Amino acid sequence: MHLKKIIIVGPATPFRGGIATFNERIAVNLNKLGHDAIIINYTTQYPSFLFPGKTQYTINPPPENLNIKRLLSSINPITWFKTAKYIRTLNPDLVLLRFWIPFMAPALGTIGRILMKNKNTKVIGFVDNLIPHEKRIGDTILSKYFINSCDGFITLSNQVKNEIENFSSKKCLMSPHPVYDHYGDKESKIESCKQLNLNPEVHYLLFFGFIRKYKGLDLLIKAFSESQLNTKNYKLLIAGEFYEDEKTYLDLIISLGLKESIELHSHYIADADIKFYFGACDLVVQPYRSATQSGISQLAYHFEKPMVVTNVGGLPEIVKHEETGFVTDVNPSSISDALIAFFNDDINRFDTAIQQEKKKYSWTYLSETILDFIQ
């Protein structure tokens, strides 16, 4: 295949989070395959008053030898035109516009429209979410503005693919989220618990990632109040920063008498510590009310941990029921039934299926799929 000049427009270091990590990881892989991948990063991603967490920034350096240029402000239209002009001077074969929230539609949609005038460049919308989990007035109009600025689309779940096909007849490809494989190797439970000051004799259920209503942590807390789980042998390990009022969850924990049964690490988890949280747990739980795809599932696959997920969005596409984990309904009773079923079974019986399933989710497969798609 002819080597390509590829531009990824989206967040990267110094911004933190799964999408920034994804952009860097796919760019690294494209470069390893011999292509020339550049990330056009934001100078301003969100205005600080709109960002729900403590900081948008990471202390980790970017991958070595990765070309990242900070040009684009989501709120400054002058930079939209400057960014598009700069990209046109590079005459790329492919531009991937990373879209995950309608707030980014004016900037990305304007850039896409300008770039589509260059017949040598394919403009592909790489869409994580088209319809946001937490809906706002104007979302549909903004999403349509973005959709009309692309030649085609790539998604990481069939749910998002179906949503795009309701808006547009342009070609759309689904390729599953690859495994996050750059956070270190699988760590032992003893060493992980030592690093996190946890008891290795306890069975830990891990809820990992930032906390918002759609992620259903309250459903999991209620499910964990089931008497068969609420014992000294089981603990719920919550690891992630609150993106909404923490008090709601703390009050729920206290009202259910679970204060001694929950380990709450309510801060952003540093990259170097991720392997310890997954190493310490027996099971990863995603009790989401809504979802598309999830990087947490791919972390679980990398660290070879079974999962309990709710039957929403793309989660059932990733987790094979009773093979790599359990898929359950979105309510505390069903979630607790799945947790009890897991611990009443041989918790190691999922290992072989997980090891086989994770082989499907490679970065090279995604890279080659993208390049085949634009042919």
N, C-alpha and C positions, 0 to 999 in steps of 0.2 A: 504494500500500500504506500502511496505517495505520502511523505512526511508532511505534517500539517503545522501551521502556525495557529495556535488556539488561544483565545482570550477568555478568561473566566471573570465575569463581573460579579463580585460579591465580597462578603467580609473575609478577612484573614487576619493574622497577627498584625497589630496588637489587640484586635478584638478577640474575645473569647467565645466559646460556645461550640455546639456540634456542627453548625453550618460552616463556620470558619475552619474548623478542623477538617471537615469533609473536603472543602475547596482545596486546602493545602495537600491533602492526601491524594486526591485525584490528579492534581497538577504534578506532583512528584512522580506518580505512576506514568502519566503521559510523557513526561520528560525521559523516564527510564526506557520507554518504548521508542525513543528517538525523536519525538515531536518537540516542538517549541511552545511550551505552555507558560503563559503569563497571567498573573492575577491582578486585575484592576480593583483595588481596595477602596473602602470608604475613608474619607477624612472625618465625616460625621455620619454615623450609622443612625442612631436615634438622638433627638434632643434629650438631655439628661432628665428633664421633667417627665418624659414619656417612658423612660426605662424603669421597670419595676424592681430590678435588683440593686445590689450595692455598688457594683461597678461593671462597666462594659468591657473592661480591659484585663488582659492576662499578663502575668509576669514571665511567662515562658517565651523563649526565642522562637522565631520561625524556623522551619526546616532549612538546612544549609543549601546554598546555591539555588534557592527558589526566587524567581523574579516577582516581587510584589511592589506595585506602584500605588500610592495613595493619592487619588485624584478626585473622587466622587463624594459629594455631600448630598444626602437624601433631601435636604431642605433648601439647597441653593441651586436654583435653575441654571445659573451661569455655569456651574460645574458640569451640569448634564451635557450641555453643548460642547464644552471643552473636552470632556471625556470622550464623547462620540467623535470629535474631530481628531483627537489623539489616536484612537483606535483605527480610524480610517487611514491615517498615515502609515500604520503597520500593515495594512492590507491583509488581514488574517483570513484564513480559510473558514474558520468557525469561531463564533462568539456564543458563549453560554451565559445567559442572563439568569442569575440565581434568584428565584422568586419564592418567598415564604410568607409574605404578609402584604395586604393591599396597600399599606402605608408606602411601600417601595414602588408602587405602580407608576406614579408620575415620572420619577427619575428613570426607571428602567424602561418604561414604555416610550419615553421620548428618545432615549438612546437607541432603542431597537428600531424605531421608525427611521431615524437618520441612517443607521447602518444598513437597513434593508435596501436602500437606494444603490448600494454597491453590489452589483450582481456577482462579484467574486466571493462574497462573504455570506455564509449561512448563519442566520440568527436563530438560535434554539433557546426556548424558554426551559430552564431546568427547574421544575416546579415541585417544591416540597409540600406546600399547602396552597390550594387555590381559594377555598372557602375556609376562613380562619376558625379555629376552635371557639374563640370568643368573638361573636359577631358584632359588628358596628354598622351604623348607618353609612351608606356609601360604598360598602365593600364590593357589591356587585358591579357598580359602575367602574370602580378602580380596576377590578380584576379584568373586566372586558377591555379596558384601555390597554392593559398589558398584553392580553391575549392577542389583540389585533396588531401587535408590534413584532411578532415572531413568525418565522417560516414554519416552525414545527415545535414539538415539545417532547421532553423526556420527564418521566415521573419515577418515583421509587415505590409506588403502590398502585394497585388497580383502582382503588377508590378515587385517587386524584386523577388518574387517567379518565375514568368515567365522568368526573366533574368537568374536565376540560372538553371532552367530547360533547357535553351538553351545551358548551359555549361556542365550539368551533369544529369545522370539518377538516381542519389541517391535520397532518399526520402526527400521531402521538405514540410514543414508545414507552413501555414500562420495563424497567430493569431493576431488580431488587437491590436494596441498600447493602453495600459490601460490609464485611466484618471490620470493625475498628481493631487493627492488629498492631498498633504502634504505641500501646501503653505498657509494654513489657510483657513478659511471659507469665503464664499461670503460676500463682503463688500458693504455697501450702496454707492450710487453715491455721496451723500452729503459728507460723511466722506472721501471717496476716493479723491474727488476733493479738499477737505480741505488739505489732506496730500500732494497732488501734486501741490498745489497752482494753481488749475484750476477753471474755472467758471462752476458751476453745472447747469447753464441754457443752456449751449451749448451741442449740440449733437456731441459726439466724435467718430470718426472712428479710430480704433487702428490697427497700424502695429507694431508687436512685434517681437523681436529677432534680432540676428546679421544680418548685411546688406551686401549682396553680389549680384552680377548681376543676378544670377539665381532666386533670390527671388522677382524680378520684382518691387521693390519700385518705380523705375522711371515710370513704367506703371501706378501705383496707383496715383502718383503725377500728371501725365498728365490727368488721369481720373477725378481727383478732381478739375481740372481747369474748368470743365463743369459749366456753369453759375448757374444752379439750385442748385449746391452744394457749390459753392464758395460764401457763404454769411456769415453773422455774426452768424447765428444759427448753422453752421456746422464747425467743425475743424478736421483736420487730426492730430492724435497724433502718432508720430513716436518714439518708445521706443526701443533702442538697439544700440549696438556698431557698428561702421563702420569697416568692414573687407576689405575695398578697399577705393579708393580716395573719401573723403567726398566732395571735391570741385565740382565734377560732379553733385551731387544732389543739392548742395546749389545754383549753377549756374542755374539749371533747375527751382528751386523754385522761384528764383528772376526773371528769364525770363518770367515766367508765371504769375507773379504778385501775388504770393501766400504767401509771407512772413508773412502777418498778419493772414493767415488762417491755418498755420501749427505750431504745438507745437513740437519742436524737442528736445528730451531728448537722446542725442547721447552718451550714456555710458552704460556699462554693468549694468543691472538692478538687484539689490540685491534681494535675495529670499524674504526678509521681505516686499519688496515693490510690488511684483508681483500682489498680490490681489488688490492693489489700482489701478493699471493700468487697470486691467480687470473690476474693480468696477466702474471706471470713464467712461468707454466707453459704447456705445449702440450697437456697431457692431465691430467684429474682421474681418480684411481683409487680405487674403493671395493671393496676385496677382502673384504667382510664374510662372516662365517660365518652370521650370521642378521641379519634386518633387517625393518622394517615399511616405513615411508617414510623419506625422508632429506632434511633441510634442505640438506645438502651438494650433492645433485643440483640443487636449485633455485638454489643459488648458482652452480653451474656453468652452468645455463641463463641466469641473469641476465648473467653475464660471457661468455656464448657460447663455452664450452669443451666439447669432446667428452669423453666419459667411457668408462671401462672399469668395469663393475660385475659382481658375481657374481650368479648366478641364484638369488637368495634373496628372500623376502618380496615387498615392493612395488617393488623396484628395477627388475625387468624391465617393470613397468607404466609406468615413467617414461622409461627409456632405450630407444629403438628400435634394435634390433640392426642394425648396419651402415648406419644412417641418422644417428643422433645419437651413436653410439658403438658399443661392443661389450658383449654380455652373455656371460659365460663361466662355466665350472664353478668350484667352490670348491676349487681346488688350485693349487699353484705352477706346474705345467707348463701348465695351461690359461690361467692369468693371463699368464704370459710369452709364450705364443703370441699372445694378443690384443694385448699391448704391441708385439710385433714386427710383427704384421700392421698395426697402426696406423702405425708409422713407415716401413714399407715401402710404404705407400699415399701418396696425396696428402693430407697432414694438413689441408689446407684444404677438402677435398671435403665435410666435414660442416657447413660454416658455414650454408648456406642452409636445410638441414633443421632445424638448431638454432634459427635465427631464427624459423622458422615454428612450431616446437613450443612455444617459450616463450610465444607469444601465448595459449596455452590456460590458462596458470596465473596468472590475475589475482586480486587481492584482492577486487575488486568482484564477480567471478563467485562466489567463495566466500561473500561476505556475502549476496548475493541468494539463493544456494542454501540457506543456513541459514534465512533468513526465509521462503522458500517452503516449506521442510520443516515448520516449526512451524504452518503454516496448517492 
